[in-house]
Amino acid sequence: MPSISEFYGIKIYIYYAHGKHKASYFHARYQGFDASFSIETQQVFAGQLPPRMVKIIQIWAKTHQKELKENWELVQKRETPKLIQGADND
Protein backbone atom coordinates (compact mmCIF):
# COMPACT_ATOMS: atom_id res chain seq x y z
CA MET A 1 0.00 0.00 0.00
CA PRO A 2 1.79 3.15 -1.19
CA SER A 3 1.70 6.32 0.86
CA ILE A 4 -0.14 9.39 -0.44
CA SER A 5 1.93 11.87 1.58
CA GLU A 6 5.04 12.03 3.75
CA PHE A 7 6.19 14.79 6.08
CA TYR A 8 8.23 15.07 9.29
CA GLY A 9 8.76 11.30 9.27
CA ILE A 10 5.00 10.67 9.07
CA LYS A 11 3.57 8.51 6.28
CA ILE A 12 -0.06 8.91 5.28
CA TYR A 13 -1.99 6.06 3.66
CA ILE A 14 -5.52 5.77 2.36
CA TYR A 15 -7.24 2.57 1.33
CA TYR A 16 -10.69 1.09 1.47
CA ALA A 17 -11.56 -2.31 2.90
CA HIS A 18 -14.52 -2.99 0.62
CA GLY A 19 -17.70 -3.65 2.55
CA LYS A 20 -16.16 -3.00 5.98
CA HIS A 21 -16.12 0.79 6.45
CA LYS A 22 -18.57 3.54 5.58
CA ALA A 23 -16.92 6.53 7.26
CA SER A 24 -14.06 8.18 5.36
CA TYR A 25 -10.65 7.89 7.00
CA PHE A 26 -6.91 7.70 6.47
CA HIS A 27 -4.00 6.10 8.29
CA ALA A 28 -0.86 7.74 9.65
CA ARG A 29 2.34 5.94 10.66
CA TYR A 30 5.22 7.42 12.61
CA GLN A 31 8.13 5.63 14.30
CA GLY A 32 6.24 2.40 15.01
CA PHE A 33 2.98 4.16 15.91
CA ASP A 34 -0.14 3.84 13.76
CA ALA A 35 -3.46 5.67 13.96
CA SER A 36 -6.60 6.13 11.89
CA PHE A 37 -8.09 9.61 11.44
CA SER A 38 -11.54 10.68 10.30
CA ILE A 39 -11.38 12.76 7.13
CA GLU A 40 -14.49 14.66 8.24
CA THR A 41 -13.39 15.58 11.77
CA GLN A 42 -9.62 14.96 11.72
CA GLN A 43 -10.00 13.08 15.02
CA VAL A 44 -8.15 9.87 15.87
CA PHE A 45 -10.62 7.00 16.14
CA ALA A 46 -8.21 4.07 16.32
CA GLY A 47 -4.59 3.59 17.26
CA GLN A 48 -2.16 6.00 18.83
CA LEU A 49 0.50 8.56 17.90
CA PRO A 50 2.53 11.03 19.96
CA PRO A 51 0.36 14.11 20.73
CA ARG A 52 2.64 16.49 18.80
CA MET A 53 2.31 14.33 15.67
CA VAL A 54 -1.47 14.13 16.08
CA LYS A 55 -1.67 17.95 16.04
CA ILE A 56 0.53 18.20 12.93
CA ILE A 57 -1.56 15.58 11.13
CA GLN A 58 -4.84 17.22 12.13
CA ILE A 59 -3.73 20.60 10.79
CA TRP A 60 -2.47 18.98 7.58
CA ALA A 61 -5.71 16.98 7.17
CA LYS A 62 -7.87 20.08 7.64
CA THR A 63 -5.81 21.93 5.02
CA HIS A 64 -6.06 19.01 2.57
CA GLN A 65 -9.55 17.79 3.44
CA LYS A 66 -10.86 18.23 -0.12
CA GLU A 67 -8.00 16.18 -1.56
CA LEU A 68 -8.46 13.49 1.09
CA LYS A 69 -12.18 13.26 0.24
CA GLU A 70 -11.32 12.97 -3.46
CA ASN A 71 -8.85 10.19 -2.68
CA TRP A 72 -11.45 8.42 -0.54
CA GLU A 73 -13.81 8.42 -3.52
CA LEU A 74 -11.04 7.04 -5.75
CA VAL A 75 -10.17 4.14 -3.46
CA GLN A 76 -13.84 3.24 -3.05
CA LYS A 77 -13.90 2.75 -6.84
CA ARG A 78 -10.67 0.72 -6.59
CA GLU A 79 -8.71 3.46 -8.31
CA THR A 80 -5.27 4.70 -7.33
CA PRO A 81 -5.28 7.67 -4.93
CA LYS A 82 -3.32 10.81 -5.80
CA LEU A 83 -0.34 12.16 -3.93
CA ILE A 84 -0.99 15.06 -1.55
CA GLN A 85 1.62 17.67 -0.64
CA GLY A 86 3.14 17.18 2.81
CA ALA A 87 2.88 19.60 5.72
CA ASP A 88 6.57 20.47 5.38
CA ASN A 89 5.90 21.70 1.82
CA ASP A 90 2.72 23.73 2.50
ABEGO torsion letter per residue (X at the ends): XBBABBBGGBBBBBBBBBGABABBBBBBBBGGBBBBBBAAAGBBABEBBBAAAAAAAAAAAAAAAAAAAAAAAAAAAGBBBBBBBBAAAX
